[in-house]
Amino acid sequence: MEFLELAQILAAGEDSKHQFKSDFHNSDQLAAEIVAFANSNGGHIFIGVDDKTGLISGLDDAGVRRLNMMISNVASQNVRPAINPTTENIITENGVVLIVTVPVGVNRPYQDKDGAFWVKNGADKRKATSREELQRMFQDSDLIHADEARVSTMTVADLDLEYFRSFFHRRYGKTMESQNLPLPQLLRNLNLLNGDSLNLTCAMIFGKNSSSFLPAFVVKAGAFNDVKITTNTYADEREITGKFEEIFTRTVDFIIANLHRVQGDQGFNSVGIPEIPRSTIEELVSNALVHRDYFISAPVRVFVFYDRVEIISPGHLPNNLQVENIKLGNSCTRNPALASFAYHIIPYRGYGSGILRAIEAYPDIEFIDDHEGNNFKVVIRRVNCGK
């Protein structure tokens, strides 16, 4: 880093990516700072800078050697799992500024030697204590998956046996009875049973009255003859419940039913085709249901406005995925068990190509990854509204 760049960073002040410290003499304090950056989006610690004024206090040669040894020891012994920050010395007229660069952790969540999980909170740090926040960190590292979580209120008795039997025969070309296995063992072999309870994937796809047991995992849908949700006039409003396949079909049908139909190249007496292709709606609804964050107890929301359609999923994009990535076909499967069964139940392929197909069929789509609100929104513009 050049001195001019350093001066610009110091002039801008501390933020979630840049932390200033005059010095460190306590290994636990340094470990907490490293853990917070590794559990968040990475960043830089500038040692030799007053954190109140942003002015360079500087370090002498002995201080730089001591700190480099401390950083090495802390990163390997006081941070779990160990991490590998890099250091850089910038010589100034007031002494050396030691810059510690902490990358985004690939083995999150990290903790200090006392078991505390630290995260960045603006320019400061805080302990992560809520169950939901810790679950998301473990989820980001593929250590746990919500779709495999146990639904304690649902057992094998809550399975829609005929629906499951039909799926099994269609999927595997064999009858359940031909396996000569007790039903619980068959479900465990398919990763659908957690202990004696159905897991979330099994409950949503094969459960009887699953929406009664999982009331948050439904779709709230509304259609408005306006451009904002605050209107008091609903053209249509539904809470869409049922099995996973039923929720998918009913959600797509709800959107299509509240769109205009256009003649296109069809004859004058034809019923017309939806202004937004059904294939685009199917791709975006399937992505919302398969890839949403099921650790968040909230419904998928679907709104049909006068000028647009919005599909809002709980949970922002996982790991380091960004909107630009998914528009190029990159993907990260947040719910692998659910995705593997969805492939055989709804129009979902799991190749990362769904967004590409949706855009190809209808380009006027905006994707908004809202980290602060912890949701992912798809906005489909209705270019034929009013026609």
C-alpha positions, -999 to +999 in steps of 0.1 A: +000+000+000+013+034-009+014+063+016-012+083-003-037+054-002-030+050+036-036+088+041-069+086+022-081+056+044-071+073+076-088+105+065-121+086+058-121+071+093-130+037+107-157+016+091-166-021+089-135-028+068-109-006+085-100-007+122-074+017+138-054+008+169-024+026+185-010-007+198-019-042+211-006-056+243-034-080+250-036-112+229-073-117+236-082-083+223-063-089+191-079-123+187-114-107+190-106-082+163-093-109+139-123-132+146-147-104+140-132-096+106-130-133+096-166-139+105-178-108+085-164-096+052-127-094+060-108-062+065-077-044+077-064-035+112-040-004+111-017-006+141+001+026+149-029+048+143-049+066+170-085+052+169-100+085+181-082+110+159-071+088+129-036+103+133-005+082+130+012+075+163+036+051+148+056+021+159+093+016+164+113-014+151+110-033+184+072-027+184+069-040+149+088-072+157+068-078+189+035-073+171+044-095+142+052-123+167+020-117+186-001-117+154+014-150+143+008-166+178-027-153+181-038-163+146-027-199+152-034-204+190-061-179+200-084-182+169-103-214+162-100-226+136-066-210+129-064-183+103-036-167+082-036-129+082-009-111+063+010-080+075+025-050+057+048-023+071+043+013+059+071+037+069+060+072+078+077+102+093+059+094+126+070+058+127+058+025+111+021+017+105+016-021+106-013-032+084-029-066+093-051-079+065-077-105+076-094-123+047-130-135+047-129-167+066-135-199+045-141-220+077-166-197+094-177-194+121-145-185+140-142-181+177-116-170+202-100-193+227-129-187+252-155-198+226-169-164+218-180-157+183-173-121+172-187-102+142-183-066+129-209-041+139-202-011+118-167+002+128-170-017+161-174-054+169-199-074+190-205-110+202-228-131+180-252-146+205-286-151+188-293-187+177-305-175+143-273-156+136-250-185+146-271-209+125-266-187+095-228-187+100-227-225+103-250-226+073-227-205+052-199-230+059-221-259+049-219-273+084-256-274+089-286-272+065-321-260+075-337-285+051-323-314+072-335-300+105-359-321+126-395-311+127-402-324+162-440-322+158-441-345+128-435-382+127-439-410+102-476-410+110-478-375+094-465-387+061-489-387+031-482-423+023-500-425-010-482-394-023-449-407-012-456-441-027-464-426-060-433-404-060-411-433-051-424-454-079-421-426-104-386-416-092-370-450-088-391-472-111-397-496-082-424-500-055-418-492-019-428-528-010-401-542-032-374-527-010-384-550+019-375-523+044-396-508+073-409-474+063-387-455+089-356-471+076-365-463+040-370-427+049-337-426+067-319-441+037-334-412+016-323-386+042-359-378+051-361-388+087-341-372+116-343-395+146-380-404+148-392-371+133-396-360+097-370-335+086-380-302+070-376-315+034-398-345+041-424-325+060-427-299+033-428-323+003-445-354+017-462-343+049-500-343+054-512-309+064-476-297+066-487-260+065-504-266+099-471-277+114-450-252+095-472-220+093-443-197+084-433-217+053-461-206+031-465-180+004-483-147+011-496-134-022-514-101-030-524-083-062-530-046-063-544-021-089-516+003-078-479+006-076-475+004-038-484-020-011-500+006+012-532+008-010-564-004+007-576-020-025-567-056-032-575-071-066-567-105-051-552-118-018-543-154-007-523-174+017-510-202-003-505-235+016-502-272+010-474-295+000-443-281-017-456-290-052-490-275-045-475-243-032-453-240-063-483-246-087-507-223-068-482-195-066-474-196-103-511-198-111-518-168-088-493-146-106-504-157-141-541-151-132-533-115-122-513-106-154-527-092-186-529-115-216-516-103-250-525-116-284-490-116-299-491-136-332-522-155-321-555-153-338-580-127-328-602-151-309-574-167-289-572-163-251-538-147-255-506-155-237-494-140-203-475-107-207-447-124-187-438-159-200-450-187-177-415-203-180-400-171-164-425-171-136-419-209-130-381-204-128-383-175-104-409-191-081-390-224-080-358-206-071-376-187-043-389-219-028-358-240-032-331-215-022-348-194+005-334-195+040-355-219+060-338-209+093-358-177+090-394-182+101-411-160+075-431-167+043-421-160+007-440-130-004-454-124-039-469-091-050-485-083-084-485-045-088-498-025-117-463-020-131-443-050-117-443-084-100-422-088-069-410-122-054-394-117-020-375-146-004-363-147+032-325-147+034-299-128+012-277-146-012-255-172+007-217-172+010-200-148-014-226-150-041-236-116-057-262-106-081-236-104-109-226-140-102-261-156-104-268-137-136-238-155-151-251-189-139-232-193-107-251-209-078-247-221-043-272-247-030-284-236+004-308-265+008-292-295-009-317-322+003-347-301-007-331-293-041-325-330-048-362-338-044-375-306-060-357-317-092-382-345-096-413-326-085-413-291-100-396-275-130-363-270-112-330-283-126-303-272-101-277-264-127-276-227-119-292-221-152-327-211-140-319-174-137-303-175-172-334-191-187-357-166-169-337-136-183-335-151-217-373-155-219-380-121-203-350-097-199-367-070-179-359-084-145-341-068-115-324-087-087-319-071-053-298-087-026-308-070+006-283-078+033-297-053+058-333-066+054-320-102+050-340-110+019-337-115-018-361-097-041-369-103-078-386-074-096-402-083-129-413-052-149-447-053-166-439-036-199-475-043-211-492-029-181-522-008-191-525-025-225 
